[in-house]
Amino acid sequence: MAAWRRCAQCRKVLPEDAFDGAAEVCNACVAGPPPKVRQTRASAVKTVRPATTPVPAERAPLLGIVGSGDLEVRERRARKAATASLVEMHAEDYAQLLALARRDEGLR
Protein backbone atom coordinates (compact mmCIF):
# COMPACT_ATOMS: atom_id res chain seq x y z
CA MET A 1 0.00 0.00 0.00
CA ALA A 2 1.39 3.41 -1.05
CA ALA A 3 1.83 6.15 1.51
CA TRP A 4 0.72 9.69 0.73
CA ARG A 5 2.01 13.04 1.97
CA ARG A 6 1.11 16.67 1.44
CA CYS A 7 3.76 18.98 -0.04
CA ALA A 8 4.49 21.96 2.20
CA GLN A 9 4.88 24.31 -0.77
CA CYS A 10 2.27 23.41 -3.42
CA ARG A 11 -0.10 21.73 -0.92
CA LYS A 12 -0.73 18.77 -3.27
CA VAL A 13 -1.20 15.29 -1.82
CA LEU A 14 1.39 13.09 -3.54
CA PRO A 15 2.76 9.56 -3.10
CA GLU A 16 5.96 9.01 -1.09
CA ASP A 17 7.86 8.52 -4.37
CA ALA A 18 7.49 12.26 -5.16
CA PHE A 19 9.58 13.24 -2.10
CA ASP A 20 13.30 12.86 -1.31
CA GLY A 21 13.41 10.93 1.96
CA ALA A 22 11.97 13.02 4.80
CA ALA A 23 11.79 16.26 2.80
CA GLU A 24 8.57 18.21 3.23
CA VAL A 25 8.69 19.72 -0.29
CA CYS A 26 8.03 17.50 -3.33
CA ASN A 27 10.59 16.97 -6.12
CA ALA A 28 8.46 19.00 -8.60
CA CYS A 29 8.54 22.07 -6.36
CA VAL A 30 12.27 21.72 -5.79
CA ALA A 31 13.03 21.35 -9.51
CA GLY A 32 10.59 23.83 -11.04
CA PRO A 33 9.49 27.38 -10.44
CA PRO A 34 7.21 27.93 -7.46
CA PRO A 35 3.47 27.84 -8.19
CA LYS A 36 1.77 31.17 -8.75
CA VAL A 37 -0.10 32.52 -5.78
CA ARG A 38 -3.53 33.88 -6.58
CA GLN A 39 -4.34 37.21 -5.07
CA THR A 40 -7.71 37.76 -3.51
CA ARG A 41 -9.50 41.06 -3.86
CA ALA A 42 -8.73 41.95 -0.28
CA SER A 43 -5.00 41.38 -0.68
CA ALA A 44 -4.63 43.01 -4.08
CA VAL A 45 -2.88 46.35 -3.94
CA LYS A 46 -4.66 48.96 -5.97
CA THR A 47 -2.94 52.08 -7.14
CA VAL A 48 -5.05 55.15 -7.56
CA ARG A 49 -3.97 57.74 -10.07
CA PRO A 50 -5.06 61.29 -9.47
CA ALA A 51 -7.86 62.25 -11.80
CA THR A 52 -7.00 64.95 -14.25
CA THR A 53 -9.71 67.48 -14.77
CA PRO A 54 -10.41 68.06 -18.46
CA VAL A 55 -10.28 71.58 -19.73
CA PRO A 56 -13.83 72.76 -20.38
CA ALA A 57 -14.53 73.24 -24.07
CA GLU A 58 -15.44 76.65 -25.40
CA ARG A 59 -19.22 76.74 -25.75
CA ALA A 60 -20.74 78.45 -28.72
CA PRO A 61 -23.52 80.90 -27.94
CA LEU A 62 -27.05 79.59 -28.40
CA LEU A 63 -28.56 80.87 -31.61
CA GLY A 64 -32.04 81.20 -30.25
CA ILE A 65 -33.69 81.55 -26.90
CA VAL A 66 -36.81 79.63 -27.97
CA GLY A 67 -36.83 75.95 -27.01
CA SER A 68 -34.49 74.04 -24.81
CA GLY A 69 -31.62 71.70 -25.41
CA ASP A 70 -28.92 71.34 -27.99
CA LEU A 71 -29.37 72.82 -31.45
CA GLU A 72 -29.22 69.35 -33.00
CA VAL A 73 -31.97 68.09 -30.69
CA ARG A 74 -34.16 71.05 -31.56
CA GLU A 75 -33.56 70.37 -35.30
CA ARG A 76 -34.71 66.75 -34.87
CA ARG A 77 -37.74 67.86 -32.91
CA ALA A 78 -38.70 70.38 -35.64
CA ARG A 79 -38.19 67.75 -38.39
CA LYS A 80 -40.37 65.27 -36.46
CA ALA A 81 -43.16 67.84 -36.02
CA ALA A 82 -43.02 68.75 -39.74
CA THR A 83 -43.17 65.08 -40.73
CA ALA A 84 -46.15 64.45 -38.46
CA SER A 85 -48.07 67.39 -39.91
CA LEU A 86 -47.16 66.33 -43.48
CA VAL A 87 -48.44 62.81 -42.76
CA GLU A 88 -51.73 64.24 -41.53
CA MET A 89 -52.10 66.50 -44.57
CA HIS A 90 -51.30 63.76 -47.12
CA ALA A 91 -52.40 60.59 -45.35
CA GLU A 92 -53.20 58.63 -48.55
CA ASP A 93 -49.85 59.43 -50.22
CA TYR A 94 -48.03 58.56 -47.02
CA ALA A 95 -49.83 55.22 -46.76
CA GLN A 96 -48.85 54.35 -50.34
CA LEU A 97 -45.22 55.37 -49.84
CA LEU A 98 -45.05 53.43 -46.59
CA ALA A 99 -46.52 50.32 -48.24
CA LEU A 100 -43.92 50.52 -51.05
CA ALA A 101 -41.05 50.99 -48.61
CA ARG A 102 -42.22 48.08 -46.45
CA ARG A 103 -42.55 45.86 -49.51
CA ASP A 104 -39.02 46.77 -50.62
CA GLU A 105 -37.75 45.80 -47.16
CA GLY A 106 -39.54 42.43 -47.32
CA LEU A 107 -42.18 43.35 -44.73
CA ARG A 108 -45.89 42.85 -45.12
SVG drawing of the C-alpha trace seen along z (x, -y; Angstrom):
<svg xmlns="http://www.w3.org/2000/svg" viewBox="-56 -84 72 86">
<polyline fill="none" stroke="black" stroke-width="0.4" points="0.0,0.0 1.4,-3.4 1.8,-6.1 0.7,-9.7 2.0,-13.0 1.1,-16.7 3.8,-19.0 4.5,-22.0 4.9,-24.3 2.3,-23.4 -0.1,-21.7 -0.7,-18.8 -1.2,-15.3 1.4,-13.1 2.8,-9.6 6.0,-9.0 7.9,-8.5 7.5,-12.3 9.6,-13.2 13.3,-12.9 13.4,-10.9 12.0,-13.0 11.8,-16.3 8.6,-18.2 8.7,-19.7 8.0,-17.5 10.6,-17.0 8.5,-19.0 8.5,-22.1 12.3,-21.7 13.0,-21.4 10.6,-23.8 9.5,-27.4 7.2,-27.9 3.5,-27.8 1.8,-31.2 -0.1,-32.5 -3.5,-33.9 -4.3,-37.2 -7.7,-37.8 -9.5,-41.1 -8.7,-42.0 -5.0,-41.4 -4.6,-43.0 -2.9,-46.3 -4.7,-49.0 -2.9,-52.1 -5.0,-55.1 -4.0,-57.7 -5.1,-61.3 -7.9,-62.2 -7.0,-64.9 -9.7,-67.5 -10.4,-68.1 -10.3,-71.6 -13.8,-72.8 -14.5,-73.2 -15.4,-76.7 -19.2,-76.7 -20.7,-78.4 -23.5,-80.9 -27.1,-79.6 -28.6,-80.9 -32.0,-81.2 -33.7,-81.5 -36.8,-79.6 -36.8,-76.0 -34.5,-74.0 -31.6,-71.7 -28.9,-71.3 -29.4,-72.8 -29.2,-69.4 -32.0,-68.1 -34.2,-71.1 -33.6,-70.4 -34.7,-66.7 -37.7,-67.9 -38.7,-70.4 -38.2,-67.7 -40.4,-65.3 -43.2,-67.8 -43.0,-68.8 -43.2,-65.1 -46.1,-64.5 -48.1,-67.4 -47.2,-66.3 -48.4,-62.8 -51.7,-64.2 -52.1,-66.5 -51.3,-63.8 -52.4,-60.6 -53.2,-58.6 -49.8,-59.4 -48.0,-58.6 -49.8,-55.2 -48.8,-54.3 -45.2,-55.4 -45.1,-53.4 -46.5,-50.3 -43.9,-50.5 -41.1,-51.0 -42.2,-48.1 -42.5,-45.9 -39.0,-46.8 -37.7,-45.8 -39.5,-42.4 -42.2,-43.3 -45.9,-42.9"/>
</svg>
